[in-house]
């Protein structure tokens, strides 16, 4: 009897692959390769590097599955994306040039003070990813909460200006922002537990 892998959920495909069925892995790969590659490419912005990291990601995926290190939870793609993200971070850490200059006779080490230095490629990457994640989470807020967040953080309006623009009281604008922040925290917690 031939198994129709296209109809199976990811976790079932993982089990079939662990049992030695290569077709199950081919289905997993074809199902998710485009999204994983796009994720990597959007961060590194270099096709050759993205291809290398994509291949490394799926080598790790295969290794972890074969070692029974994948925990079945219905979030296979999130797990693969996490592996890709960790490999990207490892790449930037490894290829970040280290410059160290120390002045022992000076009471303050101005040259190695993190607050006075430019952000590293890793810092930029983390900041961009954080901003993108928050933008995505905002889309899940109710429309009125989305509006107040947009006006406050993207248009830099005061709460008085937001109240005037939306035709509500300042307290209503503040309340919407409060609930938006509470909901964003909940959404962020939920996405981290995936």
C-alpha positions in Angstrom: 0.0 0.0 0.0 1.4 3.4 -1.0 1.3 6.1 1.6 0.1 9.5 0.5 2.7 11.7 2.3 1.2 15.0 1.0 -1.8 14.4 3.3 0.2 13.7 6.4 1.1 16.3 9.1 4.8 17.1 9.6 5.0 15.1 12.9 3.8 11.9 11.1 6.3 12.5 8.3 9.1 12.8 10.9 8.1 9.4 12.3 8.1 7.8 8.9 11.5 9.3 8.2 12.9 8.0 11.5 11.7 4.6 10.5 13.8 4.9 7.3 11.4 6.2 4.7 13.3 8.8 2.6 10.1 9.8 0.7 8.8 11.2 4.0 11.8 13.5 4.3 11.5 14.6 0.7 7.9 15.7 1.4 9.0 17.6 4.5 11.8 19.3 2.5 9.6 20.3 -0.4 6.8 21.5 2.0 9.1 23.9 3.9 12.2 24.6 1.8 10.9 27.9 0.3 9.9 29.4 3.6 13.1 28.4 5.4 15.3 29.7 2.5 13.4 33.0 2.4 13.8 33.4 6.2 17.6 32.9 5.9 18.0 35.1 2.8 16.0 38.0 4.3 18.5 38.1 7.2 21.8 37.5 5.5 21.0 39.2 2.1 23.5 37.1 0.3 22.3 34.2 -1.9 25.4 32.1 -1.7 25.6 32.4 2.0 21.9 31.8 2.3 22.3 28.6 0.3 25.1 27.4 2.5 23.2 28.1 5.7 20.1 26.5 4.2 22.0 23.3 3.5 23.6 23.4 7.0 20.1 23.8 8.5 18.8 20.7 6.8 21.9 18.7 7.7 21.2 19.6 11.3 17.5 18.8 10.9 18.4 15.3 9.5 20.9 14.7 12.3 18.5 15.8 15.0 15.7 13.7 13.6 17.9 10.6 13.3 19.1 11.1 16.9 15.4 11.4 18.0 16.1 14.9 19.2 13.0 16.4 17.5 10.2 16.7 20.1 6.8 16.2 18.5 4.7 19.3 19.2 3.0 20.2 15.9 5.5 23.0 15.2 8.0 21.4 12.9 8.5 24.5 10.8 9.1 26.7 13.8 11.7 24.2 15.0 13.5 24.3 11.6 13.4 28.1 11.6 15.0 28.1 15.1 17.8 25.9 13.9 18.4 28.2 10.9 18.4 31.2 13.2 20.9 29.7 15.5 23.2 28.8 12.5 22.9 32.4 11.2 23.9 33.7 14.7 26.8 31.3 14.9 28.0 32.4 11.4 27.9 36.1 12.5 29.7 35.4 15.8 32.4 33.3 14.1 33.0 35.9 11.3 32.8 39.0 13.4 36.2 40.6 13.5 37.5 41.1 17.0 39.5 44.2 17.8 40.8 44.7 21.2 42.9 47.7 22.3 43.5 48.2 26.0 45.0 51.2 27.8 46.0 50.0 31.3 47.1 53.4 32.5 43.7 55.0 31.8 40.9 54.6 34.4 38.2 54.3 31.7 38.5 51.9 28.8 36.9 54.2 26.2 38.0 52.0 23.2 36.3 48.8 24.5 33.2 50.4 26.0 30.1 48.7 24.5 28.0 51.9 25.0 30.4 53.9 22.9 30.8 51.4 20.0 28.8 50.9 16.9 26.4 48.0 16.9 27.8 44.8 15.6 26.4 42.8 12.7 24.9 40.5 15.3 23.3 43.4 17.1 21.9 44.8 13.9 20.5 41.3 13.0 18.9 40.8 16.3 17.4 44.3 16.2 16.0 43.8 12.7 14.5 40.4 13.7 13.0 41.9 16.8 11.4 44.7 14.8 10.0 42.3 12.2 8.7 40.0 14.9 6.9 42.9 16.6 5.4 44.1 13.3 4.0 40.6 12.7 2.6 40.4 16.3 0.9 43.8 15.8 -1.2 42.4 13.0 -2.9 40.1 15.5 -4.2 42.9 17.6 -7.8 44.2 17.3 -8.0 47.1 14.8 -8.4 49.9 17.4 -5.3 48.7 19.2 -3.4 48.4 16.0 -4.4 52.0 15.2 -3.2 53.4 18.5 0.1 51.5 18.3 0.7 52.7 14.8 -0.1 56.4 15.6 2.1 56.3 18.7 5.2 54.4 17.5 5.2 54.9 13.8 3.8 58.4 13.5 5.2 59.5 16.8 2.0 61.2 18.0 1.3 62.2 21.6 -1.7 60.6 23.3 -3.5 64.0 23.0 -2.9 64.0 19.2 -4.0 60.4 19.0 -7.2 61.2 20.9 -7.9 64.2 18.6 -7.2 62.3 15.5 -9.3 59.3 16.4 -12.1 61.3 18.1 -11.8 59.6 21.5 -10.8 60.8 25.0 -7.2 60.7 26.1 -8.2 58.0 28.7 -9.6 55.8 25.9 -6.4 56.3 23.8 -4.3 55.4 26.8 -6.5 52.4 27.6 -6.3 51.1 24.0 -2.5 51.4 24.2 -2.4 49.6 27.6 -4.5 46.7 26.2 -2.4 46.6 23.1 0.8 46.2 25.1 -0.8 43.5 27.3 -1.9 41.6 24.2 1.5 42.0 22.5 3.2 40.5 25.6 0.8 37.6 25.6 1.3 37.1 21.8 5.1 37.3 22.3 4.9 34.7 25.2 2.8 32.4 23.0 5.2 32.6 20.1 8.2 31.9 22.3 6.5 28.8 23.7 6.1 27.4 20.2 
